[in-house]
Amino acid sequence: MLTPAIRGGHEVAQPVAVEGAQPGDAIAIRIVSIHVTSQGTASGNDKVYADRCLGDPYVAGRCPKCGTLYPPTHLEGTGPDAVRCDKCGAPAAPFAFTNGYTIAFDEKKRVGITLNAQAVKKASADAYRFEAIPDRSQQNPVAALAPSDIPGLVARVRPFVGQLGTLPVRDTPDSHNARDFGAFLVNAPHEYGITADQLKDVTDGHMDINRVRPGAVLIAPVRLPGGGVYVGDMHAMQGNGEIAGHTCDVSGIVTLQVSVIKGLALEGPLLLPTPEDLPYLAKPLTAEEKAIAQEQATLWDTPLEKSAPIGFVGTGENMNKAIDCALERAAHLLDMTVAEVMNRTTITGEPEIGRAPGTVTATFKAPVEKLQQLGLYDLIATQYDL
């Protein structure tokens, strides 16, 4: 986001083809591990410089002095104006902090502490090393901006990946591969502008859902041969919503395992979080709860449904549209009415915010018989030891 030459909000890994994956299939991606390599990073709430972009600061950075679009940049010193245009030397970062912080992690990446101005001066002076920016990276390290507005705050480290998924059908800025940020592309003035109808082609690979962490399984739609699995936007931690607009982006190493699910045509991703991260109402029943339920089933002469948890990711311009998207995707895949999905989500799960303005996961219990027909049950049963 501080590197206008990158045509998107983040720098993501090169997509990887998965053998046998074809449009109309899905790819199950298990997150085996995430290892943070950064010593620390910086983040905060931001403001946009309108004269430093062509309509969209995430996608179309522009030098305010020479007018170069997507200008190459370099660092000069530290502070808010450290990112400079290679051509004319003017400050060129499209964003600035309204309130920002620099955070350092312990060696084992268990907690982070936000630094005071004196410590930030030391960290920002060697920002590339502090953030462990990869050798082939193009990005300007955010720590060079040296924010220090909240010194001494302690935060737990719980890493996850903000971007994980498959390629959309057209060249799309990575940060806008979802219907909330993707809405900024509709009738945009730059080369990545699309029509409203084309917005449906995104694959929701940019989710910022904090449950996409080690042990979780993401099931992504395949829109192109090979799928093109990519990952990026690794975060050290984030509460639901990423309400500040940004969180602690870090460098790191992610290990993934993939498998193809043939014939599973998805409108958007499915998420099987770790058992710990399931909503309380969606967790599998204990042996005691099953026994009580069976007693009631016998008493009322009502056979029990065999069901299992599943999560549907939905995105939209705002939270209400994102919820509607998730519910509709669930109804289409499971051949239910939206009203039934609403009821199931209300009493056996919940919608959870991934990112504001509009990314959610609707998690609930679905009939095992239907999940078996879709080829999903074995994966779910393994994930939750059913």
C-alpha positions in Angstrom: 0.0 0.0 0.0 3.1 2.2 0.2 4.5 1.0 -3.1 2.6 2.5 -6.0 4.4 0.4 -8.6 2.5 -2.6 -7.2 -0.9 -2.7 -8.8 -2.8 -3.7 -5.7 -2.8 -3.3 -1.9 -0.5 -6.2 -1.2 2.4 -8.2 -2.6 1.3 -11.8 -2.9 3.1 -15.0 -3.8 3.1 -16.2 -7.4 0.1 -18.4 -8.0 0.7 -22.2 -8.2 -1.2 -24.5 -10.5 -2.8 -27.6 -8.9 -2.7 -30.7 -11.2 -6.1 -31.9 -12.3 -8.0 -28.7 -11.1 -10.4 -27.5 -13.8 -13.2 -24.8 -13.8 -16.2 -26.3 -12.0 -14.0 -28.0 -9.4 -12.8 -26.8 -6.0 -9.5 -26.9 -4.2 -9.3 -27.8 -0.5 -6.3 -25.9 1.0 -5.2 -27.0 4.5 -3.0 -24.6 6.3 -0.3 -26.7 7.9 1.8 -24.0 9.5 2.6 -20.3 9.5 6.0 -19.0 10.6 6.4 -15.3 11.1 10.0 -14.1 10.2 9.6 -10.4 10.9 11.1 -9.0 14.1 8.4 -6.4 14.0 6.3 -4.2 11.8 4.2 -1.0 11.9 0.5 -0.3 11.2 -2.4 1.9 12.2 -5.4 3.8 11.0 -4.9 5.8 7.8 -5.9 8.7 5.6 -5.6 8.9 1.8 -3.8 11.5 -0.2 -6.3 12.1 -3.0 -3.6 13.8 -5.2 -1.4 10.7 -5.0 -3.7 8.3 -6.8 -6.0 8.0 -9.7 -9.3 7.3 -7.9 -8.0 4.3 -5.9 -5.0 4.5 -3.6 -4.7 0.7 -3.4 -4.5 0.2 -7.1 -3.5 3.3 -9.0 -0.8 5.3 -7.2 0.3 8.5 -8.9 3.1 10.9 -8.1 1.5 14.3 -7.0 4.4 16.3 -8.6 5.3 14.7 -11.9 2.1 12.8 -12.4 3.7 9.4 -13.1 1.2 6.6 -12.7 2.4 3.6 -10.8 5.7 5.4 -10.1 8.8 3.5 -9.0 9.8 4.7 -5.5 12.6 4.5 -3.0 13.2 5.4 0.6 14.8 8.6 1.8 15.3 8.6 5.5 12.4 7.8 7.8 9.1 9.4 8.7 5.8 10.1 6.9 7.5 11.4 3.7 10.1 8.6 3.4 8.6 7.0 0.3 9.8 9.1 -2.7 9.2 9.1 -6.4 12.3 7.9 -8.4 11.6 10.3 -11.2 11.2 13.6 -9.3 11.9 12.9 -5.6 8.4 14.0 -4.4 6.7 12.1 -1.5 4.6 9.5 -3.2 3.0 7.1 -0.6 -0.8 7.2 -1.2 -1.5 6.7 2.5 -0.4 8.3 5.8 -1.2 7.4 9.4 -3.8 9.2 11.4 -2.8 7.1 14.4 0.0 4.5 14.0 2.3 2.3 16.0 5.4 0.2 15.5 5.3 -3.2 17.2 8.2 -5.7 18.0 7.8 -9.4 18.7 9.7 -11.7 21.1 12.0 -14.3 19.5 9.4 -17.0 19.6 6.6 -14.7 18.3 4.3 -15.1 21.2 3.6 -11.4 22.0 4.3 -8.0 20.6 4.9 -4.7 22.3 4.4 -1.3 20.7 7.5 0.9 20.8 8.1 4.4 22.0 9.6 7.1 19.8 13.2 6.4 20.7 12.9 2.6 20.0 11.0 3.3 16.8 13.8 5.5 15.6 16.1 2.4 15.9 13.7 0.0 14.2 12.8 2.3 11.3 16.4 3.0 10.5 16.8 -0.6 9.4 13.2 -1.3 8.4 14.0 -3.9 5.7 15.8 -6.1 8.3 13.2 -5.3 11.0 10.4 -6.6 8.8 12.5 -9.3 7.2 11.4 -8.1 3.7 12.1 -11.0 1.3 15.0 -10.6 -1.1 12.8 -10.5 -4.3 10.2 -8.2 -2.8 9.4 -4.8 -4.3 7.6 -3.2 -1.4 8.7 -0.3 0.8 8.7 -1.4 4.4 6.0 0.3 6.5 8.3 0.6 9.5 10.2 3.3 7.6 7.3 5.7 8.3 8.2 5.4 12.1 4.8 5.7 13.7 4.8 5.7 17.6 1.4 7.0 18.8 0.6 4.1 21.2 3.8 3.1 23.1 3.9 0.2 25.5 0.7 -1.7 24.4 1.0 -5.5 24.6 -0.8 -7.7 22.0 -0.9 -11.5 21.6 0.6 -12.9 18.3 -1.8 -15.2 16.5 -0.8 -15.2 12.8 -3.1 -15.9 9.9 -3.1 -15.1 6.2 -5.4 -12.3 4.9 -5.1 -13.5 1.3 -5.6 -17.2 0.4 -7.5 -18.5 -2.6 -7.5 -19.0 -6.3 -7.2 -16.8 -9.4 -10.2 -14.9 -10.8 -11.0 -15.0 -14.5 -9.5 -11.6 -15.3 -6.5 -9.6 -14.2 -7.6 -8.2 -10.9 -5.6 -6.2 -8.2 -5.1 -8.7 -5.4 -6.6 -6.5 -2.7 -9.8 -6.2 -4.8 -10.4 -9.9 -5.3 -13.5 -9.7 -3.2 -16.9 -8.0 -3.6 -16.3 -5.3 -1.0 -13.0 -3.9 -2.2 -13.9 -5.1 -5.7 -16.8 -2.7 -5.8 -14.2 0.1 -6.1 -13.3 -1.3 -9.5 -16.8 -0.8 -10.9 -16.5 2.1 -13.5 -13.1 3.0 -12.1 -11.0 5.5 -14.0 -7.9 3.3 -14.2 -7.1 0.3 -16.4 -8.6 -2.2 -14.0 -12.1 -0.8 -14.1 -14.9 -3.3 -14.6 -18.7 -3.4 -15.0 -21.0 -4.2 -12.1 -21.8 -7.5 -13.8 -18.1 -8.5 -13.9 -17.8 -8.1 -10.1 -19.3 -11.6 -9.7 -16.1 -13.1 -11.3 -14.0 -12.5 -8.2 -13.0 -15.5 -6.1 -12.9 -13.8 -2.7 -9.2 -14.6 -2.2 -8.8 -11.5 -0.1 -10.8 -12.2 3.1 -8.8 -11.0 6.1 -10.6 -13.7 8.2 -8.6 -14.3 11.3 -9.7 -18.0 11.4 -7.7 -18.7 8.2 -4.8 -19.9 10.4 -2.9 -23.1 11.0 -5.2 -26.1 11.2 -8.0 -24.5 9.1 -9.2 -25.7 5.7 -10.3 -23.3 3.0 -12.1 -24.7 0.0 -11.8 -22.4 -2.9 -13.5 -22.3 -6.3 -11.6 -23.0 -9.5 -12.2 -20.5 -12.3 -9.1 -21.2 -14.5 -7.3 -24.5 -15.3 -5.0 -25.3 -12.4 -6.8 -22.9 -10.1 -3.8 -20.8 -9.3 -3.4 -21.0 -5.5 -1.8 -17.9 -4.0 -1.2 -16.5 -0.6 -0.2 -13.2 1.0 -1.1 -10.4 3.3 0.1 -12.3 6.4 -0.9 -10.8 9.6 0.6 -11.2 13.1 -2.8 -10.7 14.7 -6.2 -9.2 14.1 -9.6 -9.0 15.9 -12.8 -9.6 13.9 -13.4 -6.8 11.4 -9.9 -5.4 11.1 -11.7 -2.3 12.2 -8.7 0.0 12.0 -8.5 -0.7 8.3 -5.1 -2.3 8.7 -3.3 -4.7 11.0 0.3 -5.9 11.6 1.4 -7.2 8.2 4.5 -9.4 8.4 6.8 -11.5 6.4 6.7 -15.3 6.9 6.6 -18.8 5.6 3.4 -20.7 5.0 3.1 -24.4 4.4 -0.1 -25.6 2.6 -1.5 -28.9 1.5 -4.0 -29.0 -1.4 -6.4 -31.5 -2.9 -8.9 -31.3 -5.7 -12.6 -31.9 -5.2 -13.9 -32.7 -8.6 -17.3 -31.3 -9.7 -17.8 -29.1 -6.7 -18.8 -25.8 -8.3 -18.6 -23.0 -5.7 -19.7 -19.4 -5.9 -17.3 -18.5 -3.2 -15.0 -20.1 -0.6 -16.0 -22.5 2.2 -14.2 -22.3 5.5 -13.6 -25.1 8.0 -11.9 -23.4 10.9 -10.1 -25.2 13.7 -12.4 -26.9 16.2 -11.4 -24.2 18.7 -12.5 -21.4 16.3 -16.0 -22.8 15.5 -18.8 -20.8 16.9 -20.1 -22.3 20.1 -23.5 -23.3 18.6 -21.8 -24.9 15.6 -19.4 -27.1 17.6 -20.1 -30.9 17.4 -22.2 -32.3 20.2 -20.6 -34.0 23.2 -21.5 -37.5 24.1 -23.7 -36.2 26.9 -25.5 -33.7 24.6 -26.1 -36.5 22.1 -27.6 -38.7 24.8 -29.9 -35.9 26.0 -31.0 -35.1 22.4 -31.8 -38.8 21.8 -33.9 -38.9 24.9 -35.9 -36.0 23.6 -36.2 -37.5 20.2 -37.6 -40.7 21.7 -40.0 -38.7 23.9 -41.3 -36.7 21.0 -41.1 -39.4 18.4 -38.9 -37.2 16.1 -35.9 -38.7 14.4 -32.7 -36.7 14.8 -31.0 -35.1 11.8 -27.3 -36.0 11.3 -25.6 -32.7 10.7 -22.1 -31.2 10.6 -20.6 -27.7 10.7 -19.7 -25.8 7.5 -18.9 -22.1 6.9 -19.7 -20.0 3.8 -17.7 -16.9 3.0 -19.7 -14.0 1.6 -18.6 -10.5 0.5 -20.4 -7.3 -0.5 -20.2 -3.5 -0.5 -21.4 -3.5 3.2 -22.0 -6.0 5.9 -25.6 -6.6 5.1 -24.8 -7.4 1.5 -22.0 -9.7 2.6 -24.3 -11.6 4.9 -26.9 -11.9 2.2 -24.2 -13.2 -0.2 -23.1 -15.9 2.3 -26.6 -17.0 3.0 -27.5 -17.1 -0.7 -24.3 -19.1 -1.6 -25.2 -21.6 1.2 -28.8 -21.9 -0.1 -27.7 -22.5 -3.7 -25.1 -25.2 -2.8 -27.2 -27.0 -0.3 -30.4 -26.7 -2.3 -32.2 -25.0 0.6 -34.2 -21.8 0.9 -32.4 -18.7 2.2 -35.0 -18.8 5.0 -33.9 -22.2 6.1 -30.2 -21.2 6.0 -31.1 -18.1 8.2 -32.8 -20.4 10.7 -29.9 -22.9 10.8 -27.4 -20.0 11.1 -29.4 -18.5 14.0 -29.7 -21.7 16.2 -26.7 -23.7 15.2 -24.1 -21.1 14.3 -23.7 -17.4 13.5 -22.3 -15.0 10.9 -18.9 -13.7 11.9 -17.2 -10.6 10.6 -14.0 -11.1 8.7 -13.3 -7.5 7.4 -15.2 -4.3 7.4 -16.7 -3.1 5.1 -18.1 -6.4 3.9 -16.6 -9.9 4.5 -18.4 -12.4 6.7 -18.5 -16.2 7.3 -21.9 -17.8 7.9 -21.3 -21.0 9.8 -24.0 -23.5 10.7 -24.8 -27.2 10.8 -25.9 -28.7 7.5 -27.4 -32.2 6.8 -24.7 -34.9 6.5 -26.5 -36.5 3.7 -26.3 -33.4 1.6 -22.6 -32.9 2.5 -21.9 -36.5 1.4 -23.6 -35.9 -1.9 -21.3 -32.9 -2.5 -18.2 -34.8 -1.6 -17.5 -32.6 1.4 -18.4 -34.8 4.4 -15.2 -36.8 4.6 -13.2 -33.6 4.8 -15.5 -32.2 7.5 -15.5 -35.4 9.5 -11.7 -35.5 9.5 -11.5 -31.8 10.5 -13.9 -32.2 13.5 -13.3 -35.9 14.3 -16.9 -36.8 13.7 
